[in-house]
């Protein structure tokens, strides 16, 4: 079990915790955390894929500064909650560049 793998698992746990916390306090979020992305993915790919579900406010692809490659997750923020929910319904468990995203 590598240190890098442990760090990614901790990141996923924190993202899940933050999502549940936001739901528990009734926050109406339009931001999705998209995980399990390959290192081939760019912000433009994310914009093209998720932009089909509605206008996007922002896309932030996490980059590992040491190797200058994507870390495997991105934050995608929509202008409307309905569009974020629609993207979640269609993309959760779907494939992007051969990986099943969650």
C-alpha positions as CSV (number, residue, x, y, z in Angstrom):
1,X,0.0,0.0,0.0
2,X,1.7,3.2,-1.2
3,X,1.7,6.5,0.6
4,X,0.3,8.1,-2.6
5,X,-2.6,5.6,-2.5
6,X,-3.2,6.3,1.2
7,X,-3.3,10.1,0.4
8,X,-5.8,9.6,-2.4
9,X,-8.0,7.5,-0.1
10,X,-7.9,10.2,2.5
11,X,-8.8,12.8,-0.1
12,X,-11.8,10.7,-1.2
13,X,-13.0,10.3,2.4
14,X,-12.8,14.1,2.9
15,X,-14.7,14.8,-0.3
16,X,-17.4,12.3,0.7
17,X,-17.6,13.8,4.2
18,X,-17.8,17.4,2.8
19,X,-20.6,16.3,0.4
20,X,-22.7,14.7,3.2
21,X,-22.1,17.7,5.5
22,X,-23.3,20.1,2.7
23,X,-26.4,17.9,2.2
24,X,-27.1,17.7,6.0
25,X,-27.2,21.5,6.4
26,X,-29.4,21.8,3.3
27,X,-26.8,23.6,1.1
28,X,-28.0,23.8,-2.5
29,X,-24.7,23.1,-4.2
30,X,-24.1,23.1,-7.9
31,X,-20.5,21.7,-7.6
32,X,-19.6,18.1,-8.4
33,X,-16.4,16.3,-7.5
34,X,-15.6,13.9,-10.3
35,X,-13.2,11.2,-9.3
36,X,-11.3,8.3,-10.9
37,X,-10.1,10.4,-13.9
38,X,-7.1,9.2,-15.9
39,X,-4.0,11.4,-16.2
40,X,-4.9,11.9,-19.9
41,X,-7.9,14.1,-19.1
42,X,-7.6,17.9,-19.5
43,X,-9.9,20.7,-18.3
44,X,-11.1,21.1,-21.9
45,X,-12.2,17.4,-21.9
46,X,-14.1,18.0,-18.7
47,X,-15.8,21.1,-20.1
48,X,-16.8,19.3,-23.3
49,X,-18.2,16.3,-21.4
50,X,-20.0,18.0,-18.6
51,X,-21.0,21.1,-20.6
52,X,-23.5,19.0,-22.5
53,X,-25.6,19.0,-19.3
54,X,-25.8,22.7,-18.9
55,X,-23.8,25.9,-18.6
56,X,-20.7,25.6,-16.4
57,X,-19.4,28.2,-13.9
58,X,-16.0,26.6,-13.4
59,X,-13.9,23.5,-13.9
60,X,-10.9,22.9,-11.7
61,X,-8.7,19.8,-12.6
62,X,-6.5,19.0,-9.6
63,X,-2.8,18.9,-10.8
64,X,0.1,17.1,-9.0
65,X,2.7,19.9,-9.0
66,X,5.6,17.5,-8.6
67,X,5.0,15.6,-11.9
68,X,2.7,18.3,-13.5
69,X,0.0,15.7,-14.2
70,X,-3.7,15.4,-13.2
71,X,-4.3,13.9,-9.7
72,X,-7.4,12.0,-10.9
73,X,-10.2,14.3,-9.8
74,X,-11.9,17.5,-10.8
75,X,-14.4,20.0,-9.4
76,X,-17.1,20.9,-11.9
77,X,-19.5,23.7,-11.0
78,X,-22.7,24.3,-12.9
79,X,-24.8,27.5,-13.0
80,X,-28.0,25.6,-12.1
81,X,-28.6,22.9,-9.5
82,X,-30.8,21.0,-12.0
83,X,-28.0,20.7,-14.5
84,X,-25.6,19.4,-11.8
85,X,-28.2,16.8,-10.7
86,X,-28.7,15.7,-14.3
87,X,-24.9,15.4,-14.9
88,X,-24.6,13.4,-11.7
89,X,-27.5,11.1,-12.7
90,X,-25.9,10.4,-16.1
91,X,-22.2,10.4,-15.4
92,X,-21.9,8.7,-12.0
93,X,-20.7,5.3,-13.0
94,X,-20.2,6.3,-16.6
95,X,-16.9,6.1,-18.4
96,X,-14.4,8.8,-19.3
97,X,-11.2,7.8,-21.1
98,X,-11.8,4.2,-20.2
99,X,-12.2,4.7,-16.4
100,X,-15.5,4.5,-14.6
101,X,-16.0,7.9,-12.9
102,X,-17.7,8.5,-9.6
